[in-house]
Amino acid sequence: MVSRSYSNLLDLASGNFHSFSREKKRFPRVATFTGVLSELDDDTNSNSVCSDAPSSVAQDRIIIVGNQLPIKSHRTSSGKLTFTWDNDSLLLQLKDGMREDMEVVYIGCLKDQVDPSEQDDVAQRLLENFKCVPAYIPPEIFTKYYHGFCKQHLWPLFHYMLPLNPDLGGRFDRSLWQAYLSVNKIFADKVMEVISPDDDFVWVHDYHLMVLPTFLRKRFNRVKLGFFLHSPFPSSEIYRTLPVRNELLRALLNADLIGFHTFDYARHFLSCCSRMLGLSYQSKRGTIGLEYYGRTVSIKILPVGIHTSQLQSILNLPETQTKVADLRDQFSDQKVLLGVDDMDIFKGISLKLLAMEQLLQQHPEKRGRVVLVQIANPARGRGKDVQEVRSETLATVKRINDTFGRPGYQPVVLIDEPLQFYERIAYYVVAECCLVTAVRDGMNLIPYEYIICRQANPKLNETLGLDPSAAKKSMLVVSEFIGCSPSLSGAIRVNPWNIDAVTEAMDYALIVSEAEKQMRHEKHHKYVSTHDVAYWSRSFIQDLERACAEHVRKRCWGIGFGLGFRVVALDPSFKKLSIEHIVSAYKRTKKRAILVDYDGTMVQPGSIRTTPSIQTIETLNKLSSDPKNIVYLISGKDRKTLTEWFSSCGDLGLAAEHGYFIRPNDGTEWEPSSLVSAFEWKQIAEPVMRLYTETTDGSTIETKETALVWNYQFADPDFGSCQAKELMEHLESVLTNDPVSVKTGQQLVEVKPQGVNKGLVVERLLTTMQEQGKLLDFILCVGDDRSDEDMFEVIMGAKDGPALSPVAEIFACTVGQKPSKAKYYLDDTAEIIRMLEGLATSDQTASTAEVPTKDIF
């Protein structure tokens, strides 16, 4: 049964998700039938702060969402579908890391198609017996989604294969992208049927569902959402070729926690966020976080483990013992090298075979004594490339066996038919060395399984004729391009493309001493047995709980349309400044101070024209000419520029270079700060900055009277950031004894006198007014960036102090919805100008009898 909520793919692709709220109907917490998202109760305004549906039950529960349910299906002779757990599924195994009292609900597809007439009954039985919710995907959409977008676009690209020709991934097909969105929307529908958003955690798995976080976050702003990517994440040079690159990045950033197997994968993701979205990350107390519209998106780096107890139970099976005995007899006088790989282009089977061929050529004494058993699992995808890999593998195996084989000896044993799990385990037990030569793989757990199986058990030791008290041994040769490689410190790491190196590694693994084999095995077994799937699952869930701990405290706003949707998380007291409210306060007050930043506040950031408009000059003139007002424009620009630009504003106070220079009005001289008067340090700092400018293309130096700024806005983001860190350390070391501070900002490094900031202007103003006995009863401070936070901090700190009137109206306002010490915000510079114009025209007539002196400094 196809839900009408995803029937229009064109609407979906364009980001038109209004089907979330068509009718008003309340579903139970767990739907017992295949309900649809369009019938869920929803606010008409998806951007509402209160968009989260109320919780009906306060209970620990996690919803695991993956492409496939951990279920096996079988159709009986009567035609009825029966179901059992798929014990090999990672989604089922990760339950071992959860508390016993935590309820787990699974959402995913069944491996077999279900007739529409059976779907309701199957969904009911799966929910009641397995707590599984099936997502039914129409076959034609599933083909485009899975075999199309996932396997033709994402999977090759994430494994570093560019679509340079139709045989390598294929050109981007918009219809496949629409199908991908459609299926992700179906999964969102299913999550929303069962979720209690205030209580439940949602854990989404792998690249099949990368846009699902956006659909869920759009409906439930505070959903507790984790995502784990089980494939590699490519470097930015590869990823940026994807036409929908930004959409996928922004979708992932709607999760609270994003997990990767290795630091390399996480680093590539962070680099893409930096280069394509302009986001920077920070590491704090061992945790990497991305600030994204007030939300901290945490990054988790932890390779997945294996289900060790399941392996041990299979090792104990009589069938396993029998198979091991058969293999012992089959390879009685030979050492077994083992490869277990899927039959696809990235597993490097042909490279392994070439290395085996070279080993036999270079070492004739090993002929007849060494055999390579290659287990080739069926490929998960399909296409021309799979057939080519299979043909090449069969041809290479035949050549090697024809060249080096003899009666009773085949150098390469190729097993390209499905094996029972216990049979594969038996091969692990008898193998002297395990070879993994994949050219790119997200994790690859074959080495982990091999290590556990080589530990064996008393019965298997007896079958193999081994001393039960003897130390176990194993050898691993692994590609440096697979996710498990960094965690296997005792393995021989190789570049699979270097056939000579793989050959040497294979030879060394065969001749190495028994003591070294034991040492390497002990090291690996200790790691694998302690970092199993339960450890991985438990660690991820703990980090997800920490990442979501601030949800209740934050005030959330949904902004953006389609796949550009994101949630802004702000302090509860942070709200939009009402112009009517501030105008009312302005009218009833008598001693007023207005402090305004310039760049980013009075003029749009990134504007080509940075000089003030006629409208801005007129507004500032009106405000500063009011005898009740003290108006200051506070900027990081130099005093010469400010003097030229605002020469027509006679009563306007100016503060240049973040408050170091102050001029109360046009009739007074610029006054420098008394904090510092020596600038000999510039002779030391400028040559250092010049050195980094010469070596960093796109960087510049801005020289001010009191400061030096190294700007890398137009440099390579990663290299510029790296150079900025080096420059900062360099400057701090050479300026240790000078009274300066070295700080980093938005794509810049600045050196300026210690203690100089915009907050100094506010402090000086408040102190002077207090000394004159003229306490301010209205203060407005407006800014847009980090340097303005010093002003906000001083103002908010003086709220209950003696420097302001007890009834003072205080308005600290930032530009845009973002974390700030200010309590108010306006959306953009246009609203700031309108607000100032509203103040300027609200109180044109004033008595000068109780007006503070304009020249207060």
C-alpha positions in Angstrom: 0.0 0.0 0.0 1.6 3.3 -1.1 1.0 6.2 1.2 -0.3 9.3 -0.5 2.1 11.4 1.5 4.9 10.4 -0.8 3.0 9.9 -4.1 4.2 13.2 -5.7 7.9 12.9 -6.2 8.2 16.3 -7.9 6.8 18.0 -4.9 9.2 16.1 -2.7 12.2 16.9 -4.8 11.4 20.6 -4.7 11.3 20.4 -0.9 7.5 20.8 -0.7 6.8 18.7 2.4 3.4 20.1 3.3 1.9 16.6 3.3 3.0 16.3 6.9 -0.1 18.1 8.1 -3.2 17.5 5.9 -5.7 16.1 8.4 -6.1 16.4 12.2 -6.0 12.9 13.5 -4.2 11.5 16.6 -2.4 8.2 16.3 -1.5 6.0 19.2 2.1 5.9 20.3 2.7 2.7 18.3 0.5 2.3 15.3 -0.7 -1.3 14.7 -1.3 -0.7 11.1 0.5 0.9 8.2 -0.6 4.5 8.9 0.7 7.4 6.9 2.5 10.6 8.0 -0.1 12.8 6.3 -2.7 11.8 8.9 -0.5 12.7 11.9 -1.5 15.6 14.0 0.7 18.6 13.1 0.9 22.3 13.6 0.0 24.3 10.5 3.2 26.3 11.1 6.1 23.9 10.9 8.5 26.6 12.2 6.7 26.8 15.5 8.7 26.5 18.6 6.1 24.2 20.0 6.0 21.9 17.0 7.0 18.8 19.1 4.1 16.5 19.8 3.5 15.7 23.5 4.8 12.5 24.9 2.3 9.9 26.0 4.7 7.6 27.8 7.9 8.6 29.6 10.1 5.5 29.0 13.6 4.8 27.7 13.2 3.7 24.1 15.3 3.8 21.0 14.2 3.6 17.4 16.7 1.9 15.2 16.3 2.8 11.5 18.2 1.0 8.8 17.7 0.1 5.1 16.8 -3.5 6.1 15.1 -4.9 9.1 17.1 -7.6 11.1 14.5 -10.1 10.0 14.6 -13.2 7.8 11.4 -14.2 6.0 10.3 -17.6 4.7 7.2 -18.6 2.8 5.7 -21.9 4.0 4.2 -24.5 1.7 0.8 -23.0 2.4 2.0 -19.7 1.1 2.2 -17.9 4.5 5.1 -15.7 5.3 7.0 -16.6 8.5 9.7 -14.5 10.2 12.7 -15.1 12.4 15.5 -12.8 13.7 18.5 -12.4 11.5 21.3 -13.0 14.0 23.9 -11.8 11.5 22.4 -8.4 11.3 24.4 -5.6 13.0 21.2 -3.8 13.9 20.1 -6.8 16.0 23.5 -7.3 17.5 23.8 -3.7 18.8 21.1 -4.5 21.3 23.8 -6.1 23.4 25.1 -2.7 24.3 21.8 -1.4 25.6 20.3 -1.6 29.1 17.8 -4.4 29.6 15.0 -2.0 30.4 15.5 -0.1 27.1 12.8 -0.8 24.5 14.0 -1.2 20.9 11.9 -0.6 17.9 13.2 -1.4 14.4 12.2 0.4 11.2 13.4 -0.8 7.8 12.6 -2.8 4.6 12.0 -6.5 4.3 14.4 -8.4 2.0 11.4 -9.9 0.2 8.6 -8.1 -1.6 5.2 -8.4 0.2 2.1 -8.4 -1.8 -0.1 -5.3 -1.0 -2.9 -7.6 0.1 -0.6 -9.0 2.8 1.1 -5.8 4.0 -1.3 -4.9 6.8 -1.3 -8.4 8.3 2.6 -8.6 8.0 3.0 -5.2 9.6 0.7 -6.2 12.5 2.6 -9.5 13.1 6.0 -7.9 12.9 5.1 -5.2 15.3 3.5 -7.5 17.9 6.1 -10.3 17.7 9.3 -8.4 16.9 8.7 -4.7 17.5 9.6 -4.1 13.9 7.8 -1.6 11.6 8.3 -2.5 7.9 8.6 0.3 5.3 7.0 -0.9 2.1 8.7 0.6 -1.0 7.1 0.2 -4.4 9.4 -2.0 -6.5 10.0 0.6 -9.2 11.0 3.3 -6.6 13.1 0.8 -4.7 15.1 0.0 -7.8 15.8 3.6 -8.5 16.6 4.3 -4.9 18.8 1.3 -4.0 20.3 0.0 -7.2 20.1 3.5 -8.7 21.1 6.4 -6.4 22.7 4.4 -3.6 24.7 1.9 -5.7 25.3 4.0 -8.8 26.0 7.4 -7.2 26.7 7.3 -3.4 28.5 4.0 -3.0 31.0 4.5 -5.9 31.6 8.1 -4.9 32.1 7.3 -1.2 34.7 4.7 -2.3 36.6 7.3 -4.4 35.2 6.4 -7.8 34.4 9.4 -10.0 31.7 9.0 -12.8 34.2 9.8 -15.5 32.3 7.5 -17.9 28.9 5.7 -17.7 30.6 2.5 -16.5 32.0 4.2 -13.4 29.0 5.1 -11.4 27.1 6.8 -14.2 26.1 10.4 -14.7 24.0 12.1 -12.1 20.3 11.2 -12.7 17.8 13.6 -11.1 15.0 10.9 -11.2 17.2 8.6 -9.0 17.7 11.5 -6.5 13.9 12.0 -6.4 13.5 8.3 -5.7 16.1 8.6 -2.9 14.2 11.4 -1.3 10.9 9.6 -1.7 12.2 6.5 0.1 13.7 8.6 2.9 10.3 10.3 3.3 8.6 6.9 3.6 11.0 6.0 6.4 10.2 9.4 8.0 6.5 8.5 7.8 7.2 5.2 9.6 9.3 6.8 12.4 6.5 9.3 13.0 4.0 6.6 13.4 5.8 5.2 16.5 7.9 8.0 17.9 7.3 9.8 21.2 9.5 12.7 20.4 10.1 14.0 23.9 11.3 10.6 25.2 12.6 8.4 22.3 16.0 8.3 20.8 16.4 7.7 17.0 19.5 6.1 15.6 19.7 6.1 11.8 22.2 3.9 9.9 24.2 4.4 6.8 24.2 6.3 3.5 20.8 4.9 2.3 19.1 7.3 4.7 21.2 10.5 4.7 18.4 13.0 4.3 16.1 11.3 6.9 17.4 13.6 9.7 16.0 16.7 7.9 12.5 15.1 7.6 12.5 14.2 11.2 14.0 17.5 12.5 11.4 19.4 10.4 8.6 17.7 12.2 10.1 17.4 15.7 12.6 20.3 16.4 13.9 18.6 19.5 14.1 15.0 18.2 17.0 13.1 19.8 18.7 11.9 16.7 22.0 10.0 15.9 23.4 9.0 12.6 26.2 6.5 11.9 27.9 6.2 8.5 29.2 2.6 7.9 31.0 3.5 4.6 34.0 5.7 4.0 33.4 9.4 3.7 35.6 10.7 0.8 37.9 13.7 0.7 36.3 17.1 -0.3 37.9 16.9 -3.7 35.9 13.8 -4.4 32.7 14.6 -2.5 32.3 18.1 -4.1 31.7 16.5 -7.5 28.3 15.3 -6.2 25.6 17.7 -7.5 23.5 17.4 -4.3 26.5 17.8 -2.0 25.2 20.7 0.1 21.8 19.0 0.5 23.3 15.9 2.0 25.7 17.8 4.3 22.9 20.0 5.7 20.7 16.9 6.1 23.3 15.2 8.2 23.8 18.3 10.3 20.2 18.0 11.4 21.4 15.0 13.5 22.7 15.6 17.1 25.5 13.0 16.8 27.2 11.8 13.6 29.4 8.7 13.9 32.3 7.6 11.7 34.6 4.5 11.8 37.9 6.4 11.6 39.3 9.9 12.1 40.0 10.1 8.4 36.4 9.8 7.5 35.4 12.4 10.1 38.2 14.7 9.0 36.9 14.5 5.4 33.4 15.3 6.5 34.5 18.3 8.6 36.6 19.5 5.7 33.5 19.4 3.4 31.5 21.3 6.0 34.3 23.9 6.1 34.8 24.3 2.4 31.2 24.1 1.2 29.2 25.4 4.1 31.8 27.7 5.8 31.5 25.9 9.1 34.3 25.4 11.6 34.7 22.8 14.3 36.2 22.8 17.8 37.5 20.0 20.0 36.6 20.4 23.6 37.5 17.8 26.3 38.1 15.2 23.7 34.8 15.8 21.8 34.6 17.3 18.3 31.7 19.6 17.7 30.3 21.7 14.9 28.3 24.8 15.8 25.3 24.9 13.5 22.8 27.7 14.1 23.1 27.4 17.9 23.1 23.6 18.0 26.3 21.7 18.6 26.5 18.7 16.3 28.8 16.2 17.9 31.2 14.0 15.9 31.8 10.4 17.1 34.8 8.4 16.0 34.6 4.8 16.9 35.0 1.6 14.7 32.3 -0.9 15.0 33.1 -4.3 16.6 31.8 -7.8 16.2 29.5 -10.0 18.2 32.1 -12.2 19.9 29.6 -14.3 21.9 27.8 -15.3 18.6 31.1 -16.4 17.1 32.0 -18.4 20.2 28.7 -20.1 20.1 29.2 -21.1 16.5 32.7 -22.3 17.3 31.1 -24.7 19.8 28.8 -26.3 17.3 29.4 -29.9 16.3 29.1 -28.9 12.7 32.0 -26.5 13.1 34.2 -29.2 14.7 33.4 -31.6 11.9 34.2 -29.0 9.2 37.5 -28.1 10.9 38.4 -31.8 10.9 37.7 -32.0 7.2 39.8 -29.0 6.4 42.6 -30.3 8.6 42.7 -33.4 6.5 42.3 -31.5 3.2 45.2 -29.1 4.0 47.3 -31.5 6.2 50.7 -30.6 4.6 49.9 -27.1 3.6 49.7 -23.6 5.2 46.5 -21.9 4.4 46.3 -18.2 3.5 42.7 -17.0 3.6 40.7 -14.3 1.9 37.1 -13.5 2.5 35.6 -10.8 0.3 32.5 -9.7 -1.5 32.8 -10.1 -5.3 33.0 -6.3 -6.0 35.5 -3.9 -7.6 36.7 -2.5 -4.3 37.7 -5.7 -2.5 41.0 -6.1 -4.4 40.6 -9.8 -5.0 42.5 -9.6 -8.3 45.4 -7.8 -6.5 45.6 -10.5 -3.9 45.7 -13.2 -6.6 48.5 -11.4 -8.4 50.5 -11.2 -5.2 49.9 -15.0 -4.7 51.1 -15.6 -8.3 54.3 -13.6 -7.7 54.9 -15.4 -4.4 54.9 -18.7 -6.1 57.1 -17.4 -8.9 59.7 -15.9 -6.5 59.6 -18.7 -4.0 59.4 -22.1 -5.8 59.9 -23.9 -2.5 56.4 -22.8 -1.4 54.7 -24.6 -4.3 52.8 -27.4 -2.9 53.2 -26.1 0.7 51.1 -22.9 0.6 47.5 -22.6 -0.6 45.3 -19.5 -0.9 41.6 -20.1 -0.1 39.5 -17.2 -1.5 35.9 -17.1 -0.3 34.0 -14.8 -2.7 30.7 -13.8 -1.2 27.9 -12.7 -3.6 28.1 -9.0 -4.5 25.5 -6.7 -2.8 25.1 -4.7 -6.0 24.6 -5.6 -9.6 25.9 -4.4 -12.9 28.6 -4.7 -15.5 31.4 -4.1 -13.1 30.4 -7.1 -10.9 30.5 -9.4 -14.0 33.9 -8.0 -15.0 35.3 -8.7 -11.5 34.0 -12.2 -11.5 35.4 -12.9 -15.0 38.8 -11.5 -14.1 38.9 -13.5 -10.9 38.0 -16.8 -12.6 40.6 -16.2 -15.3 43.4 -15.3 -12.9 42.6 -18.3 -10.6 42.7 -20.6 -13.7 46.0 -19.2 -14.9 47.7 -19.7 -11.5 46.3 -23.2 -11.0 47.4 -24.2 -14.5 50.8 -22.8 -14.0 51.7 -23.9 -10.5 49.2 -26.7 -9.8 49.8 -30.4 -9.9 47.8 -33.5 -9.1 46.5 -33.2 -5.6 47.5 -29.5 -5.3 45.7 -26.4 -6.3 47.5 -23.1 -5.3 44.3 -21.2 -5.2 41.0 -22.6 -4.0 38.1 -20.3 -5.1 34.8 -20.7 -3.3 32.3 -18.5 -5.1 29.1 -20.1 -3.8 27.3 -19.2 -0.5 28.7 -20.8 2.6 27.0 -21.5 5.9 28.4 -19.3 8.7 29.9 -22.3 10.5 31.8 -23.3 7.3 33.4 -19.9 7.0 34.3 -20.0 10.7 36.1 -23.3 10.1 38.2 -21.7 7.4 39.2 -19.0 9.9 40.3 -21.6 12.4 42.7 -23.5 10.1 44.1 -20.4 8.3 47.7 -19.5 9.1 47.2 -15.9 7.9 44.2 -13.8 6.8 44.6 -11.4 3.9 42.4 -8.3 3.3 43.6 -6.3 0.3 40.5 -4.1 -0.3 41.4 -0.9 -2.2 38.7 1.0 -0.2 36.3 -0.3 2.5 34.4 1.4 5.2 35.3 -1.0 8.0 35.6 -4.7 7.1 35.2 -7.0 10.1 36.8 -10.1 8.5 40.1 -9.5 10.5 38.1 -9.2 13.8 36.3 -12.5 13.1 39.5 -14.2 12.2 41.2 -13.2 15.5 38.4 -14.5 17.6 38.2 -17.8 15.7 41.9 -18.3 16.0 41.5 -18.3 19.8 39.4 -21.4 19.2 38.2 -23.6 22.2 39.3 -26.9 23.9 37.4 -29.1 21.5 38.8 -27.4 18.4 42.3 -27.5 19.9 41.8 -31.3 20.3 40.6 -31.6 16.7 43.7 -29.8 15.4 46.1 -31.6 17.8 47.1 -28.4 19.6 48.2 -28.1 23.2 45.3 -26.3 25.0 47.7 -24.5 27.3 49.8 -23.1 24.4 49.5 -19.5 23.4 47.4 -18.9 20.4 48.8 -17.3 17.2 47.6 -15.6 14.1 48.8 -13.3 11.3 47.1 -10.5 9.5 47.9 -8.7 6.3 45.5 -5.8 5.8 45.1 -3.0 3.4 45.8 0.5 4.8 42.7 1.7 3.0 40.2 -0.1 5.2 38.5 1.2 8.3 39.8 -1.5 10.7 43.4 -1.0 9.8 44.2 1.8 12.4 42.9 -0.4 15.2 45.0 -3.5 14.3 48.4 -2.3 15.4 49.9 -5.7 15.1 48.9 -6.3 11.5 51.1 -6.0 8.5 49.7 -3.0 6.7 50.1 -2.9 2.9 49.3 -0.8 -0.1 47.2 -3.3 -2.1 48.2 -1.6 -5.3 51.8 -2.4 -4.6 52.0 -6.1 -5.6 55.6 -6.4 -4.5 54.7 -5.2 -1.0 51.8 -7.5 -0.7 54.0 -10.4 -1.8 56.6 -9.6 0.7 54.0 -9.3 3.5 52.6 -12.7 2.6 56.1 -14.3 2.6 56.9 -12.6 6.0 53.6 -13.8 7.5 54.6 -17.4 6.6 58.2 -17.3 7.9 57.8 -15.1 11.0 58.7 -16.7 14.3 56.1 -18.5 16.5 56.7 -16.0 19.3 56.0 -13.0 17.1 52.8 -14.6 15.8 51.7 -15.2 19.4 52.5 -11.6 20.4 50.6 -10.1 17.5 47.6 -12.4 18.2 47.5 -11.5 21.9 47.5 -7.8 21.1 44.7 -8.1 18.6 42.6 -10.5 20.7 42.7 -8.1 23.6 41.5 -5.2 21.5 38.8 -7.1 19.5 37.4 -8.9 22.6 37.0 -5.7 24.5 35.8 -3.4 21.6 33.0 -5.6 20.5 29.6 -4.5 19.0 28.2 -4.1 22.5 31.0 -1.7 23.4 30.4 0.3 20.2 26.7 0.5 20.7 26.9 1.4 24.3 29.4 4.1 23.6 27.4 5.7 20.8 24.2 5.8 22.8 26.0 7.3 25.8 27.4 10.1 23.6 23.9 10.5 22.0 22.4 11.1 25.4 25.0 13.7 26.2 24.6 15.4 22.9 20.8 15.7 23.5 21.1 16.8 27.1 20.6 20.5 26.3 17.4 20.0 24.2 15.0 20.8 27.0 16.8 24.0 27.9 17.0 25.4 24.4 14.4 27.3 22.5 14.1 26.0 19.0 13.1 27.7 15.8 12.8 26.0 12.4 13.9 28.0 9.4 14.5 27.3 5.7 12.6 25.4 3.1 13.0 21.9 1.7 16.3 20.3 2.3 17.7 23.6 3.5 15.6 23.3 6.6 17.5 23.6 9.9 16.7 24.4 13.5 18.1 27.4 15.4 18.6 26.5 19.1 18.7 29.5 21.4 18.6 30.4 25.0 15.0 30.6 26.3 15.4 34.3 27.2 16.6 35.2 23.7 13.8 36.7 21.6 13.2 39.0 18.7 13.2 42.7 19.5 9.7 44.3 19.2 10.1 47.7 17.6 6.9 48.8 19.3 8.3 47.8 22.6 11.6 49.6 22.3 9.9 52.7 20.8 7.6 52.8 23.8 10.5 52.5 26.2 12.4 55.2 24.2 9.6 57.7 24.5 9.2 57.5 28.3 12.9 57.8 29.1 15.1 60.9 29.5 18.7 59.9 29.6 19.5 57.5 26.7 22.6 55.9 25.2 22.7 54.2 21.8 25.8 52.2 20.9 25.9 50.8 17.4 28.5 48.6 15.6 29.1 49.4 11.9 30.2 46.4 9.7 27.6 43.7 9.6 25.2 45.9 11.6 24.7 49.1 9.6 25.9 47.6 6.4 25.3 44.1 5.0 28.2 41.7 5.5 30.2 41.0 2.3 28.8 44.1 0.6 30.9 45.6 -2.2 29.8 49.1 -1.0 30.9 49.6 2.6 30.5 53.4 2.9 27.4 54.5 4.8 24.3 55.3 2.8 22.5 58.6 2.9 19.7 57.0 4.8 22.1 55.7 7.5 23.7 59.2 7.8 20.3 60.9 8.2 19.1 58.4 10.8 22.3 58.7 12.9 22.1 62.5 12.6 18.5 62.5 13.9 19.4 60.3 16.9 22.6 62.1 17.8 21.1 65.6 17.6 18.4 64.7 20.2 19.7 66.3 23.4 18.4 63.3 25.4 20.6 60.9 23.5 24.3 60.0 23.6 25.0 58.0 20.4 28.2 56.2 19.6 29.2 54.3 16.5 31.8 51.7 17.5 33.9 50.0 14.8 37.0 48.1 14.2 37.9 50.5 11.4 40.7 53.1 11.7 39.9 56.6 12.8 40.8 58.2 9.5 38.1 56.2 7.7 35.4 56.9 10.3 36.2 60.6 10.3 35.8 60.8 6.5 32.6 58.8 6.4 30.8 60.5 9.3 32.1 64.1 9.0 28.5 65.3 8.5 27.4 63.9 11.8 28.5 66.6 14.2 27.0 65.2 17.4 27.8 61.5 16.7 30.4 59.9 18.9 32.9 57.6 17.2 35.1 54.8 18.6 37.8 53.4 16.2 39.8 50.2 16.3 37.5 48.4 18.7 37.5 51.3 21.2 41.2 52.2 21.4 40.4 55.7 19.9 37.4 57.7 21.0 36.0 61.0 19.8 32.8 62.2 21.6 31.7 64.5 18.8 33.0 66.4 15.7 34.2 69.3 17.8 36.7 67.2 19.9 39.9 65.4 19.2 40.5 61.7 19.1 41.5 60.4 22.5 43.6 57.2 22.7 43.2 54.6 25.4 45.4 55.0 28.4 46.0 51.2 28.5 49.0 51.2 26.2 51.0 53.7 24.2 54.0 51.7 22.9 53.7 49.8 19.7 57.3 48.5 19.2 55.8 45.0 19.1 54.6 45.7 15.6 58.2 45.6 14.3 58.3 42.0 15.6 54.9 40.9 14.6 54.7 42.3 11.1 57.7 40.4 9.6 56.2 37.2 11.0 52.9 37.9 9.4 54.6 38.8 6.1 56.3 35.4 6.1 53.0 33.6 6.4 51.4 35.8 3.8 54.1 34.9 1.3 53.5 31.2 1.9 49.7 31.3 2.0 48.2 32.3 -1.3 45.1 34.5 -0.8 46.0 35.9 2.6 46.6 39.6 3.4 47.8 41.9 6.2 45.7 44.8 7.4 47.8 47.4 9.3 46.0 49.6 11.8 47.4 52.1 14.1 47.0 49.9 17.1 46.6 46.4 15.6 47.8 44.0 12.9 45.4 41.6 11.3 46.3 38.6 9.1 43.3 37.7 7.0 42.9 34.4 5.1 39.4 34.8 3.9 40.4 34.1 0.3 42.9 31.3 1.0 42.3 27.6 0.9 40.1 27.0 4.1 42.0 24.0 5.4 45.5 25.3 4.6 44.5 28.8 5.9 43.2 27.4 9.1 46.4 25.3 9.6 48.6 28.3 8.9 46.5 30.5 11.3 47.2 28.0 14.1 50.9 28.0 13.3 51.0 31.8 13.0 49.2 32.2 16.3 51.7 30.0 18.1 54.6 31.7 16.4 53.3 35.2 17.4 52.6 34.1 21.0 56.1 32.8 21.3 57.8 36.0 20.0 55.5 38.4 21.8 55.5 36.7 25.2 56.9 39.8 26.9 54.8 42.4 25.1 51.5 43.8 26.4 49.5 42.4 23.5 46.9 39.7 22.9 46.9 37.3 19.9 43.4 36.2 19.0 41.8 34.3 16.2 38.5 35.4 14.6 36.5 34.6 11.6 39.3 33.7 9.1 41.8 36.0 10.8 44.5 36.3 13.3 44.7 39.7 15.1 47.4 41.2 17.4 46.2 44.1 19.5 47.0 45.8 22.8 45.9 43.8 25.9 42.5 44.9 27.3 41.4 46.8 24.3 37.9 45.9 23.2 34.5 47.5 22.5 33.4 46.9 26.1 35.9 49.6 27.1 33.7 52.3 25.4 30.6 51.1 27.3 32.5 51.0 30.6 33.9 54.5 30.1 30.4 55.8 29.2 28.8 54.3 32.3 31.5 55.5 34.6 31.4 59.0 33.3 27.6 59.3 33.6 27.7 57.8 37.1 30.4 60.4 38.2 28.2 63.2 36.8 25.2 61.8 38.7 23.3 61.3 35.4 22.3 57.7 35.4 21.1 56.3 32.1 17.6 55.0 32.1 17.7 53.7 28.5 20.6 51.9 26.7 20.5 50.3 23.3 23.5 48.3 22.1 23.5 46.7 18.7 26.2 44.5 17.1 26.7 41.4 14.9 29.9 39.5 15.7 32.2 38.2 18.4 33.8 41.6 19.0 30.5 43.0 20.0 29.9 40.4 22.6 32.2 42.4 24.9 29.7 45.3 24.8 26.8 43.0 25.5 28.7 41.5 28.5 29.4 44.9 30.1 25.8 46.1 29.6 24.2 42.9 31.0 26.6 43.0 33.9 25.7 46.5 34.8 22.0 45.8 34.8 21.6 45.6 38.6 24.6 47.8 39.4 24.9 51.5 40.4 26.0 52.6 37.0 22.4 52.6 35.6 19.1 53.8 36.9 17.2 51.2 38.9 14.4 51.4 36.3 16.7 51.4 33.2 15.4 49.9 30.0 18.3 47.7 28.6 18.3 46.4 25.0 21.3 44.3 23.9 20.5 43.3 20.4 22.5 41.1 17.9 21.9 40.6 14.2 20.5 37.2 13.3 19.4 34.3 15.4 22.5 32.9 16.9 24.1 32.2 20.3 24.9 35.5 21.9 25.2 37.4 25.3 22.5 39.7 23.9 18.9 39.1 24.9 17.3 40.3 21.7 17.9 39.9 18.0 16.7 41.3 14.7 17.0 39.3 11.5 19.2 41.6 9.3 20.7 45.0 8.8 17.5 46.2 7.1 15.6 45.6 10.3 18.3 47.3 12.3 18.0 50.4 10.2 14.1 50.4 10.4 14.4 50.1 14.2 16.8 53.0 14.4 14.5 55.1 12.1 11.6 54.3 14.3 13.4 55.6 17.3 14.6 58.7 15.4 11.1 59.7 14.4 9.3 58.8 17.6 10.5 61.7 19.8 11.2 64.8 17.7 10.4 67.3 20.4 12.3 67.5 23.7 13.0 69.8 26.5 16.7 70.5 27.2 16.1 71.3 30.9 17.1 67.8 32.1 19.4 66.8 29.3 22.8 65.3 30.0 25.8 67.1 28.6 26.7 65.8 25.1 30.4 66.0 25.5 30.7 63.6 28.5 34.3 62.4 27.9 
